[in-house]
Amino acid sequence: MLTIHTADLLIPGDGRSPLPGGAVLVEGRQLAAVEVYEDLAAAHPTARVRRWPGVLTPGLVNPYGPELLEQAYHPDPREDLGSEPLTGEALESLDMTDARWGASARRGVQRMLAHGVVAVAGALGRPAVIDAVHRSGLTIEHRFTDPEGRPSLNPLAERSPEASFAAPLLPHGEATFAVFDTPEMTACVATVINGRMVHRRR
């Protein structure tokens, strides 16, 4: 099934100019086209249409993969440990089994997806964490230097959007992108990886 995703503004990435009223045509796991909505709708009248408020952009890369997924614990709400990742002495006081690391990573990944993240950077070493990342659809990217700043689930807390974009939106590229509420990208509305919606703000 063909699906057109359109927003008030489309930022294709890779330094290309933003496209007001832009849209992407998704066919399976790929982008079949990236054009203005009117042209895509006219060429594909039977395609399903998803209209989003705000801006459609490439998905984001979180540069703090190991720091957030292997050096921090994301509590289960039922544990009464708060909602913020636990590090340092708080982490050392926990009995961290492989199963617990895997569950923590799954929760951390879900929180990343809610920020438009489609990839994490940095070498991961725990099999349970790597499995959780792969199952979510996130990719793992190599990083050549350790990032500066404080690790955050939201890449835009420390970096500009352009520095955080993953692969640009190109015809025949992967159907992986994010939608944000405004051009300032203050809140993620939806995250799509390989044509599958993995996060949608309710």
Protein Blocks (a to p, Z undefined) as FASTA:
>chain_A
ZZddddfbdcebjoiacdehiacddehjbcfbdcdfklmmmmmmmbccdddehjdddddd
dfklmmmmmmcccddfklonojbdcehjllmmpccdfklmmmmmmmmmmmmmmnopabde
dddfbfklmmmmmmnopacdddfbdcedjddfblklmbcfklmpccdddehiacdddddf
bfnopacfbdceehiafbdcZZ
